[in-house]
């Protein structure tokens, strides 16, 4: 029995099918048949020793002498042929349509389980292996193709997957297109395979709920680019294309200027009812009374698409105690959704959090009585909770990140002392390992990752709020100091956006902050950014749709539910929908690629229009509850100014 695959680099050959970059997919034998034995048989084939059949390519007359038992054991096609054909046909097999260099690789694979693949040859190898029913080779071609999927080849892969009836290739490439549509839509026409798709494919993609667009104007402008590549033939499809756009999510001014007066829309009589429907809805939305809005249902043209990323928040401190609540944020619907699967292990605040794959990890924390070294894991697909190995130290106010499949827990407070110690968790072994300590004692700091490094900023050392920051190199297991921040910040939050580290809010020892700054690693400098509307500490901060979301927190008087988002391009903060509960001392985690994302987004699409208004009115009615987080205030003051 032959064993498992390994991938290595191989030199290019001089054949017409070789390229400058080829990967050799090789099999390391594990038992029964040694690699040396198979190599001997392959050498015998090359010298035509004991060969008992020939494969002939009629287009060019290539003939490959083979051993039937070897090739038949790998290919179901040849096995059936060699065991059911009449004797004269068993020894001379003609296979049309396969290039000689590709057949050479197929036969080499049959003997050695090695196949030289390049981006230029892999599709031909896959097609040949598919025809010859060599399932293991088609599978490894699929892995090779998907590992190299990019913006410039994803459409080709999708079309190839459909041609070869490969659900894996087709679905993976299609999802890649949906996820990266904004980048694909803006690519230059000369390089944009998407613009060359036919109308059926275009309409199917643009109508999909998973099309990853924050604004519907991206869809409309792509439609115009697609038509303008061949307006004489494509403009007749304008009505079909318009049906894929959620016009009710656009603003009225854009619709009037860019769509209603568009030349292709004006030339088609069939588009008039769609224009009237959209304008009627947009005008009603502007003019309708609050009472009428409560009875208004959301039409299809205003139904948000599904997000590819979801923000998770869990627990924290609110209403005078630690909490267990779980909420997720649907950016497309701009709604927070309560998730019923609360941790049966109890509430948790001032913890650290990260995710790897389908698992959310909650590290350390505090419940109002004790500081934890315990850690919990939530399976976002199965929706169940499990305890994982405890840390070496009790840590609340701990900073946590995930990097390269490992979780790092830095600093924190054990009820008596602040830590500079750091430990790392490996989910594969369920073990924590102490690694190099930080240069400073830190609790109530925050950390993020950029280009394989870990950055930790601010915090409290037991005596003062800190303006220091450090960087950890996992390869060298060393910490290096960074230039000091512009402000002292404890209870701070930080996140990576683009190639910068953004540090937001916190407590300077006197008051909560609404100031923000960013660190540019190349220049090794801190730069002030636009201030938030709300001062806050101990809040969630995450990146989604290339925007920073500041969520909840503590403003110096009580916990808050306010959410606002920052766009670096405009350097402005915008209001978003508030949390359902005023709370602080939690972490936010952005999770991407969930197979069951529908379970964590807004499901009541018909009532989207009136829900936001009702939610905000309810929160305003509760903003006078200054005692809601008195205990949380005491805890934060004890932590930050001791």
C-alpha positions, 0 to 999 in steps of 0.5 A, a space after each residue: 500500500 502506498 502512503 502520503 503525499 509531500 510537496 517539493 520544488 523540482 527543476 524545470 524540464 526542457 519540454 514544451 509543457 514545462 515552465 519556470 516554476 514547477 512543483 513536484 507532488 511526490 509520495 513517500 512510501 510508508 509500507 509494503 511497496 518501497 519507493 526504490 522498488 517502484 523506481 526500479 519498475 519505472 526504470 524497467 518501463 523506460 528500458 521497455 523491460 517486461 513491458 506488456 502494453 503500449 499507450 499511443 497518442 494518435 495525434 503525434 504518434 507518441 508511444 509509451 511502453 508500460 506494465 499493465 498491472 502498474 498502470 491499471 492499479 492506479 487508473 480505473 479507466 485502464 484497469 477496466 480496459 485491461 481486464 475486459 477488452 479482447 486480448 489484442 486490444 489489451 496491448 495497444 491502447 490509443 488515447 486521443 486528445 492528451 499531449 505527450 508531456 502530460 501523458 508522461 506525467 500521468 504514467 510517472 504518477 502511476 509508477 512513482 506517485 510523483 507529478 510535476 505541476 505548474 500553473 500552465 500544466 495543472 489544468 491539462 493534468 487534471 483533465 487527463 487524470 479525470 478522463 482516466 479516472 485517477 481520483 487521487 491525482 485529480 484531488 491533488 491537482 485541486 489542492 494545487 490549484 486552490 492553493 494558488 487561487 488569486 484575483 487574476 485566475 479565480 474566474 478561470 478556476 470557476 469555469 474549469 471547475 464547472 467544465 470538469 464537474 468539480 464541485 470543490 473547484 467550482 464552489 471554492 472559486 465562486 466563493 472567492 469571487 463573491 468574497 473579493 468582488 469589490 477588488 475584482 470589480 475595480 481591476 483594469 479591463 485588460 486583466 479582468 476575467 470577470 468582465 468577460 463572463 456571459 450575462 447568465 454568470 454575471 446575473 447569478 453572481 450579482 444576485 447572490 446574497 453573499 456578494 461582498 459589497 458594503 454599498 450597492 453602487 459598486 454593483 451598479 458601476 460594475 454592471 456599466 463596465 461590463 456593458 461598456 466592454 461590448 455595448 452593442 451586444 450587452 446593453 439589451 440585458 440592462 433589465 436583467 442586470 438591474 434586477 440584481 441591484 438592491 436599489 433600496 439600499 442606495 441614497 436617493 440622490 445617487 439613484 436619480 443622478 447615476 441610474 434613473 438618467 443612465 443612457 442604457 436605462 432610458 433606452 429600455 422601456 422595460 426598466 421603467 417599472 423598476 425605476 418607479 418602484 425604487 424611487 417610490 420606496 426611497 421617497 417613502 423612506 425619507 417622508 414616512 412617519 415613525 408610526 407608518 415605518 413600524 408597519 412598513 415591510 422591507 422589500 426585496 430591493 432593500 434587503 441587505 446581503 449577507 456578510 462574510 465577516 461577523 463581529 462576536 462579543 461575549 460577556 463583559 460588565 453591565 448592570 452591576 455584574 459580570 455578564 454571559 450575553 453573546 451578540 454578533 454584528 451583521 454589518 450588512 444589516 447594521 444590526 446586533 443579534 443576540 445568540 442564545 448559546 451562552 457559556 454554561 460555565 458562567 459569566 466572564 469579564 475583563 478576559 482576552 479573546 481570539 479565534 482559530 478556525 471554527 473556535 472562539 477562545 476566551 482566556 482568563 478574566 474575572 466574574 466579580 469574585 475571582 480572577 481566572 486562569 481558566 479558559 473556554 472554547 466555543 465551537 461556532 459551528 456545533 455551538 457548544 462550549 468546552 473547557 481547555 487547559 488552564 493557564 499557568 497564571 491567573 489573568 484578568 485584564 489580559 491581552 490575547 492574540 492568535 498568530 499562526 494557529 497559536 494563542 498568546 496571553 500577555 500580562 494581566 492581573 492575578 488579584 495581587 500583582 500585575 504580570 509581565 509574563 507571557 504564555 502560548 497555547 497550542 490547540 493541537 496539544 492543549 498545552 500552555 507554554 511560558 515564553 519570553 516575558 515582556 519588558 514591562 508589567 502590563 494589565 489592561 493593555 491590548 495587543 494585535 498582530 501585523 506581518 507576523 509580529 505581535 504588538 502590545 500597547 499601553 496598560 497599567 503597571 500597578 502605579 501608573 497608566 502606560 504610554 509604552 508599547 512593545 513588539 514580539 518576534 515569535 521566531 526569535 522569542 524576543 520583545 523589543 520596545 517601540 517609541 512611546 505613544 502620544 498618550 498614556 492609555 489603560 483600558 485601551 483597545 488596538 487593532 491592525 488596519 492596513 499596514 498600521 496599528 491603531 490605538 484607541 480610547 482608554 484611561 490616562 489616570 484622570 479621564 476616559 479618552 476619545 483620542 486615537 493614534 496610529 503606529 506606522 512600523 516602517 517610519 517607527 512613529 505615532 500619528 494622531 487620528 480623528 477623535 471618537 464621538 464618545 470617550 471610552 475604556 475597556 471596550 471592543 475594537 475590531 476591523 470589518 470592511 476596512 473600517 474600525 468599529 469601537 463597541 460599548 465600553 465605560 465612559 467614566 460614569 457608566 457602561 455604554 452601548 454606543 458603537 461607532 466606526 472609523 474609515 481611514 480614507 475619510 479620517 471620520 467616525 460614523 455612528 453605527 447601531 448600538 449594542 442591545 445592552 450597555 456594557 464594558 470589559 469585553 472583547 470583540 472578535 471578527 470571524 471570517 469564513 464561517 460555513 454557517 454565517 446565516 446563524 449569526 446574522 439578522 434573520 427577520 429581514 421583513 422588519 429591518 426598517 423599523 427595528 433600528 428606530 425602536 432599538 434606539 428609542 429603548 436605549 435612550 430611555 435607559 441612558 439615565 440609569 447611571 447606576 447600571 455599572 457602578 460595580 464596573 466603575 469601581 473595578 475599573 478605578 481599582 485597576 487603573 489607578 490602584 
